């Protein structure tokens, strides 16, 4: 796992020097390197900051070139099926200079070109320069686990793992992106391909950007991860055993490492099953422990469950105080208002201090197997339309109720007021009104409308197969938009801020594709959501884990944005919106330590 950056164009620019490497150093503290390549009229500068995990020798250093020198690569990630791919390359006559997993990309590229990306099972962001054609290719893994951001202007392209490195290179930002900031106030994160800057764009998962002096194009290198339209019936018992086998295989693949591995544990189903499957291969577990009151959210139960799991699985645990979370802005330059980012960063800081470079975590299990409460109610949302009655019910509940229960009922009532099932579901996921957003951004409600902030979700939703269930549609929406935009993004930035790689075995590509062919009957069974992983957890880990009510990876709501007026949407959503508003204000004032960002203008 590493940090990468680069610039390509028709002019010689100042070499990528200390400023760029300093912006990447936290991602790759073990070694840093820059290199310039000239191909005809094209000049390319590449930067690399290394976190050495496989092949700790200098042989794994990058930028790395193919045997004949035609292709040069900078790569961030892990290729979990690299042992098998290495064998393919060697049988074709290719010689490896290192044991670093990413080297297989270079040799496969020599044989297959960009089609080589289809063969990879892993988490990656990669840039490949072709010295013969002068082309540059940027690609990102199908699920968007690893970040890659770029900018283009006047026949030039800049790219980097993080916003901060692009700013350090002087990439043209284009000023503030009003819609992106409105999305942030809606969801607490910004969906790809937008960023806080109008001129900086994320490479979308499963796509490749091809740059030439004449411009760039974007294409998919793999099929979208869509659910099967008419999945075959499966025996529930067979499905449990199949999950056991496939999850064990996925975890085994992701134990590929020359350094010790630990696990990020929450006491929930997903991380507990990862912990169980990894067995003695993980040397320690880390979890958040809240010493003070967490109100009615019962977040302190996580640590109690982890203690029981430690006794069962025999792994020592480090309990990290939730109160130690710093609240500082991400070093990457991203915007996150979900406290999960800060908690993951606190765990990563402690793990790095203990000498760990790799953590396993349970991210992705909910998206694959219907683990959120909104998944459980989605069949109802697809059919229940109360119109104005729903809006009246929301107002009554908001006026008379308090706490998380009343907040959720108000969200359901608001969702039921929508005629469109898509809009109904999005209301569940949206933390603010257009009026709230317009007030913070100083723009019109139309500019910050639901239609504007939901646009990327709508594009993905409308492209899904017509014959899949509404449950499957919303799960696919979250896999494609929510997971890379928030869950994977905050885990990457939080951990890499301290030079720690977080691996996500639930998102092993083979396991994901198998899950997309499962029928709804093993996702929600007997009114029990996430039935399949829970059933497996009850058998191989503990019934206590399987039967626990789901807890978010969160800070107590009363600790969030203290002293600021909450938004209009209830207890937790209101406090989180207040935090998001404060982050936008700080960002627009340029207080993040990067270039000043103009406040979006009123119109």
ZIVEN-V435135 format. One record per helix or strand of 3 or more residues. SS is the DSSP state (alpha for helix, beta for strand). FROM is the first residue (numbers start at 0). TO is the last residue. If there is no record, write none. Layout:
BEGIN
SS/FROM/TO  SS/FROM/TO
END
This chain:
BEGIN
beta/1/8  alpha/17/23  beta/30/38  beta/41/49  alpha/57/59  beta/70/78  alpha/81/90  alpha/102/118  beta/121/129  beta/135/139  beta/148/152  beta/155/159  alpha/162/168  alpha/177/186  beta/206/211  beta/214/219  alpha/235/252  beta/260/263  alpha/268/280  beta/281/288  alpha/294/296  alpha/300/312  beta/316/320  alpha/321/323  alpha/339/352  beta/357/359  alpha/364/368  alpha/372/380  alpha/387/399  alpha/402/415  alpha/420/428  alpha/433/440  alpha/449/452  alpha/454/461  alpha/469/495  beta/500/502  alpha/504/506  alpha/508/514  alpha/519/521  alpha/530/539  alpha/542/546  alpha/556/558  alpha/570/587
END
